[in-house]
Every structure is written in structure tokens, then in C-alpha cells.
């Protein structure tokens, strides 16, 4: 595979690639290349990574995909251009599943009890040629973790979708998942809730205007107040400070 161009947003090196190129990376891992860990990076992730060294170190193992208008604003301020494509997980995962060149075993792990099963059924309806199923919710204890990992390994999946929220899902993937558990691992945030119909997605026009974050805040103000009302200005302040200090760059 050709070298991937990355743009530094805060402490993270985010890949500047198209969705088709990201899918090709997944296909390469499924066809015998090195196992692949994928994460979707939005402004909230950048905020967390600045202040959580363990999360930041874990993400060094991942291919980081740009998610949302925040990182695009950051890229414009720091690098003079936006990312080539907005690769948010809620749209990218169904696109990936529909594009895979061969049938795969896709396992869902995480979210509240019952949600992963409903999400698996919804994703199966979209892509019936794949075997898609849930192995566990995200509410297992440390004492139960080994049993969950054994169940995951026994399922022999190609792709594992982990929905535990940031930074827990990426930390779980980095610390506990390897080639015994699959070939491709993705931290997918609220994807299962969207697929299961547990949380409504913004109308298409709102998504096109890139205001889905505002729609989510209106629906879940208590849970998301700190992330967006506090977090978005903090993200912008930090990015402007990075610009003044001459930080940024591509690799």
C-alpha cells in the first residue's frame, strides 16, 4: 500500500485519505496483511488525547480517520486545507460493509445490553451476504473480561466493531485485542445505538450542513453538554494556540 499522508491535529496524526482508500486498507488486512486498528477522530477525541497520555499512546497503533467539521476546521487553520473526505463512523461502517469484496464474519461488542444484537440485525439487513452477530454488551466486569475475549476468539471474526465510547473503546482494542480475535478492529462510538434505532440520526439536510453535533446536543443535552458546549470552544482555543506556536505538519 502507498504511504498515507497524515495531518497533525493537536497531538494526533490523522490520515488524509478517501473512503475508498480506507476501505482498501481494510481489504489488505483481511487478505493477509498486518492486522489493522481503526479509530474515528473528531474534536472531542483531540481534546481527550491532549489530556490523556495513555489514550494518546494507544492511538499511535491506529489508522486515524477524520470525523466531523471540527477536525476540518483544525486542518484548515493549521495546514491551509481540509481533509479530503469526512469519514465519520456512522456513515463509513455501512459503506465499508457494503463494499467488501468477499463475505466476512463481523462481530459487534459493546453498548448497553440488547443494543448490539439489534444493531447486528439492522446491519445484516443492509448486507445479508456477511455473517454479522453480537458477542457481548459493553457492561462486563474486569473479572468477566477474559471470558468475553475467549468468546470473541472462538467466533473467529474478520472484523470486530467495538462500541464503548472514547477513550474506553480504543484503550480496550489496544490492550486486549490482537490477531487471535480478528483482522480488523474499529472503535465505533454510538454506531450501535444509531443502527438499533435507540438514538435518532440528524435529518439528511442537517448532516449535509455538518451540524449533526448540534442535533445530537439538542436530543441529549445533559450527556453531551460538556462535550460540545465546553469542548468545542476548548478545541478551537487549543488549535489557535497551536497555530500561533507553529505546530502542525504532515507526514
C-alpha positions in Angstrom: 0.0 0.0 0.0 1.2 3.6 -0.7 2.3 5.7 2.2 -0.6 7.5 3.9 -0.4 11.3 4.2 -1.3 12.5 7.7 -2.1 15.9 9.2 -1.4 16.7 12.8 -4.5 17.9 14.7 -3.5 18.5 18.3 -1.5 15.5 19.4 -2.9 13.2 16.8 -1.7 12.3 13.2 -5.0 11.9 11.3 -4.9 10.2 7.9 -5.8 12.4 4.9 -7.3 9.7 2.7 -10.5 9.0 0.8 -13.1 6.5 2.0 -12.1 4.2 -0.9 -8.5 4.2 0.2 -9.6 3.5 3.8 -11.6 0.5 2.6 -8.6 -0.7 0.6 -6.6 -0.7 3.8 -9.2 -2.9 5.4 -9.2 -5.2 2.4 -5.4 -5.5 2.6 -5.6 -6.5 6.3 -8.3 -9.1 5.5 -6.2 -10.6 2.7 -3.2 -11.4 4.9 -1.6 -8.1 5.6 -0.9 -6.9 9.1 -3.9 -6.6 11.4 -5.5 -3.1 11.3 -6.9 -0.9 14.1 -9.1 2.0 13.1 -10.4 4.9 15.0 -12.5 7.9 14.0 -11.1 11.2 15.3 -13.4 14.2 16.0 -12.8 17.3 18.0 -13.7 15.5 21.3 -11.1 12.9 20.6 -8.5 15.6 20.1 -9.4 17.2 23.3 -9.2 13.9 25.2 -5.9 13.0 23.6 -4.3 16.3 24.7 -5.0 15.5 28.3 -4.8 11.6 28.4 -1.4 10.3 27.7 -2.5 6.6 27.8 -5.2 7.2 25.2 -2.8 9.2 23.0 -0.2 6.4 23.1 -2.9 3.8 22.3 -3.9 5.7 19.2 -0.4 5.6 17.9 -1.2 2.0 16.8 -4.3 3.0 14.9 -5.1 4.4 11.5 -7.0 7.6 12.4 -9.8 8.7 10.2 -11.2 12.3 10.2 -14.7 12.6 11.6 -16.6 15.8 11.5 -16.3 19.5 10.9 -14.1 20.2 14.0 -11.1 18.4 12.6 -11.7 20.0 9.2 -11.6 23.4 10.8 -8.4 22.4 12.6 -6.8 21.2 9.4 -7.8 24.5 7.6 -6.3 26.6 10.4 -3.1 24.5 10.8 -2.5 23.2 7.3 -4.4 25.5 5.0 -6.7 22.8 3.6 -9.4 20.4 4.8 -9.3 16.6 4.8 -10.2 15.0 1.5 -13.3 13.3 3.0 -15.3 13.3 6.2 -15.1 9.7 7.3 -17.5 9.6 10.3 -18.0 6.0 11.5 -21.8 6.1 11.3 -21.7 6.5 7.5 -18.4 4.8 6.9 -19.2 1.4 8.5 -22.2 0.7 6.4 -20.3 1.8 3.3 -17.4 -0.5 4.3 -19.6 -3.5 4.9 -21.4 -2.9 1.5 -18.0 -2.6 -0.3 -16.1 -5.6 1.0 -15.1 -7.9 -1.9 -15.9 -11.2 -0.1 -18.3 -12.3 2.7 -17.0 -11.7 6.2 -17.7 -12.5 9.8 -18.4 -9.3 11.5 -18.7 -9.2 15.3 -20.2 -6.4 17.5 -19.0 -5.9 21.0 -20.2 -3.1 23.3 -23.1 -0.7 24.0 -25.9 -1.4 26.5 -27.5 -4.8 26.9 -29.6 -5.8 23.9 -28.4 -2.9 21.7 -25.6 -4.8 19.9 -28.0 -7.6 18.9 -30.4 -5.2 17.4 -27.6 -3.3 15.6 -26.3 -6.6 14.2 -29.7 -7.4 12.9 -30.0 -4.0 11.2 -26.5 -4.2 9.7 -27.3 -7.8 8.5 -30.4 -6.5 6.7 -28.3 -4.0 4.9 -25.6 -6.5 3.9 -27.0 -10.1 4.1 -24.0 -11.8 2.5 -22.0 -11.2 5.6 -22.3 -13.1 8.9 -22.9 -10.4 11.5 -23.6 -11.0 15.2 -23.0 -9.7 18.7 -20.8 -11.4 21.3 -21.3 -9.2 24.3 -22.5 -5.9 25.5 -20.1 -3.3 27.0 -21.0 -3.8 30.6 -18.9 -6.7 31.6 -16.6 -6.5 34.6 -12.8 -6.9 34.7 -13.4 -10.4 36.1 -15.6 -11.3 33.1 -13.3 -9.8 30.5 -11.3 -13.0 29.8 -14.5 -14.9 29.2 -15.6 -12.2 26.7 -12.2 -12.3 25.0 -12.4 -16.1 24.8 -15.9 -15.9 23.3 -14.6 -13.4 20.7 -11.6 -15.5 19.8 -13.9 -18.6 19.4 -16.1 -16.6 17.0 -13.1 -16.3 14.6 -14.3 -12.9 13.2 -12.7 -11.0 10.4 -13.9 -7.6 11.7 -14.6 -6.5 15.2 -16.7 -3.4 15.9 -16.2 -2.1 19.5 -18.7 0.4 20.9 -17.6 1.6 24.4 -17.2 5.3 23.8 -14.0 7.4 23.8 -11.4 6.6 25.1 -12.6 3.2 26.5 -13.1 1.5 23.2 -9.7 2.4 21.8 -8.0 1.5 25.1 -9.8 -1.9 25.0 -8.7 -2.6 21.5 -5.1 -1.5 22.1 -4.7 -3.5 25.4 -6.7 -6.6 24.7 -7.3 -7.4 21.0 -4.8 -9.0 18.6 -4.8 -11.4 15.7 -6.4 -14.1 17.9 -9.5 -12.0 17.9 -9.8 -10.8 14.3 -8.0 -9.0 11.5 -9.6 -5.5 11.6 -10.7 -3.7 14.8 -12.7 -0.5 14.8 -13.9 1.8 17.7 -17.3 2.9 16.6 -18.8 5.1 19.4 -22.6 5.4 19.2 -22.9 3.4 16.0 -24.8 0.6 17.6 -27.4 3.0 19.1 -27.9 4.6 15.7 -28.3 1.2 13.9 -30.6 -0.2 16.6 -32.8 2.9 16.4 -32.1 3.7 20.0 -30.8 7.2 19.1 -32.1 9.2 16.2 -29.8 10.4 13.5 -30.0 14.0 12.3 -32.0 14.7 9.2 -30.1 14.5 6.0 -30.0 18.3 5.4 -28.6 18.8 8.9 -25.9 16.2 8.2 -25.2 17.9 4.8 -24.7 21.2 6.7 -22.3 19.4 9.0 -24.4 20.3 12.1 -25.1 16.8 13.3 -23.3 17.6 16.6 -25.9 20.4 17.3 -28.8 18.0 16.6 -27.3 15.4 19.0 -26.8 18.1 21.6 -30.4 19.1 21.3 -31.5 15.5 21.8 -29.1 14.6 24.6 -28.2 17.9 26.3 -27.2 16.5 29.7 -24.9 13.9 28.3 -23.4 16.0 25.6 -23.3 19.4 27.1 -19.7 19.2 28.3 -18.5 17.5 25.0 -19.9 20.2 22.8 -20.7 23.4 24.7 -17.5 23.3 26.7 -15.4 21.1 24.4 -15.8 22.8 21.1 -14.5 26.2 22.3 -11.7 24.4 24.1 -10.8 22.6 20.9 -10.7 25.9 18.9 -8.7 27.7 21.6 -6.1 24.9 21.6 -5.9 24.8 17.8 -5.4 28.6 17.6 -2.6 28.3 20.2 -1.0 25.5 18.1 -1.2 27.8 15.1 0.5 30.6 17.0 3.2 28.3 18.1 3.8 27.0 14.6 2.7 23.5 15.4 1.2 21.1 12.8 2.7 19.5 9.8 2.1 16.5 7.6 3.8 13.1 7.4 
